[in-house]
Amino acid sequence: MDLLLCIMKVSKALTLTFAGIIAVSSLVVAFSPSTRPPHLKSWSKRQLILYCERNGLETSGSYLDLLSRVEQHQKSHTVAD
């Protein structure tokens, strides 16, 4: 009888340990800063120009030109990494 009680306690402890690990890892994933850049379509023209300046890209053109240029740069930059 004591062996069964001991096995049940160990089982409960392991279950709680695994539940804790899962909860903590879920929180880490949920609250970790994203490595993805913010959605580009929410950027202003000025933000796109600043990005282009910092990355050596052409800064002239319409909003859509800049947006396309930045998207292409980020795609090629991500592939290179």
C-alpha positions as CSV (number, residue, x, y, z in Angstrom):
1,M,0.0,0.0,0.0
2,D,2.9,2.4,0.8
3,L,4.4,1.7,-2.6
4,L,1.2,2.6,-4.4
5,L,0.9,5.9,-2.4
6,C,4.6,6.7,-3.2
7,I,4.0,6.1,-6.9
8,M,0.9,8.3,-6.8
9,K,2.9,11.1,-5.2
10,V,5.7,10.9,-7.7
11,S,3.2,10.8,-10.5
12,K,1.5,13.9,-9.2
13,A,4.8,15.7,-8.8
14,L,5.9,14.9,-12.3
15,T,2.5,16.0,-13.7
16,L,2.8,19.3,-11.9
17,T,6.4,19.8,-13.0
18,F,5.5,19.2,-16.7
19,A,2.5,21.5,-16.4
20,G,4.7,24.2,-15.0
21,I,7.2,23.8,-17.7
22,I,4.5,24.0,-20.4
23,A,3.0,27.1,-18.7
24,V,6.3,28.9,-18.4
25,S,7.3,28.1,-22.0
26,S,4.0,29.4,-23.2
27,L,4.4,32.6,-21.4
28,V,7.9,33.1,-22.7
29,V,6.7,32.6,-26.3
30,A,3.7,34.9,-25.7
31,F,5.6,37.7,-24.2
32,S,8.9,37.5,-26.1
33,P,9.7,40.4,-28.4
34,S,8.9,39.6,-32.0
35,T,11.8,39.3,-34.3
36,R,9.6,40.1,-37.3
37,P,9.4,43.8,-38.3
38,P,6.1,45.6,-37.9
39,H,3.7,45.3,-40.7
40,L,5.1,47.6,-43.4
41,K,1.8,48.8,-44.7
42,S,1.3,50.6,-41.4
43,W,4.5,52.6,-41.9
44,S,4.3,56.2,-43.0
45,K,6.2,57.5,-46.0
46,R,8.7,59.2,-43.7
47,Q,9.4,55.9,-41.9
48,L,10.0,54.2,-45.2
49,I,12.4,56.9,-46.3
50,L,14.3,56.6,-43.0
51,Y,14.5,52.8,-43.5
52,C,15.8,53.4,-47.0
53,E,18.4,55.9,-45.8
54,R,19.7,53.6,-43.1
55,N,20.0,50.7,-45.5
56,G,21.5,52.5,-48.5
57,L,18.4,52.4,-50.7
58,E,17.0,55.0,-53.0
59,T,14.8,57.4,-51.1
60,S,12.8,59.0,-54.0
61,G,9.5,57.9,-55.4
62,S,5.9,57.5,-54.3
63,Y,4.7,55.8,-51.1
64,L,4.1,52.6,-53.1
65,D,7.6,52.7,-54.7
66,L,9.2,53.0,-51.3
67,L,7.0,50.3,-49.8
68,S,7.9,47.9,-52.6
69,R,11.6,48.8,-52.3
70,V,11.6,48.1,-48.5
71,E,9.6,44.9,-48.9
72,Q,12.1,43.6,-51.5
73,H,15.0,44.6,-49.3
74,Q,13.6,42.8,-46.3
75,K,12.9,39.7,-48.4
76,S,16.4,39.6,-49.8
77,H,17.9,40.4,-46.4
78,T,15.9,37.6,-44.7
79,V,17.0,35.1,-47.3
80,A,20.6,36.1,-46.9
81,D,20.5,35.6,-43.1
